[in-house]
Amino acid sequence: MRDDLWLLSRLDHLWTNYFPDVPQINPVFIKFGRQAKLRFGSIRLDPWSKKTYIIITGMFKSSKIPQEVVDHTIAHELVHYVHGFSSPHKRLHRFPHEGGVVKGELENRGLIHLFKAYKDWIKIYKIELKEYYYARRR
């Protein structure tokens, strides 16, 4: 069952095995959000509580979505945390996706297989999404 506890276990797995050098210097929470079709994950820092929140689309609760795609989304948001976006860590770049830094970080941490799984899945997903919107217009 994919619920918020499952999501937390995936975050813990990724952080422990692929980001062990990154201290968690503030509380970090993860949960499923609404069923977003285009935005799969987001990260934000609450300015008052200094807590970081990672939100993953509710669409990923479905076991039809490969676990590697969910893990890629979590790892992507973790890279932002590492680079100082929505975290107390020092900001390493001016923009969060500057020059392919997310892909580079995933590759350096041995997670390129997640990036490839995501790219393979997104090709199919884009076709399904176009068909969905086309059918709705009829």
Secondary structure as UniProt FT lines:
FT   HELIX           4..18
FT   TURN            20..21
FT   STRAND          28..32
FT   STRAND          41..45
FT   TURN            47..49
FT   STRAND          52..56
FT   HELIX           58..61
FT   TURN            63..64
FT   HELIX           67..82
FT   TURN            83..84
FT   TURN            96..97
FT   HELIX           98..100
FT   HELIX           101..108
FT   TURN            109..110
FT   HELIX           112..137
//
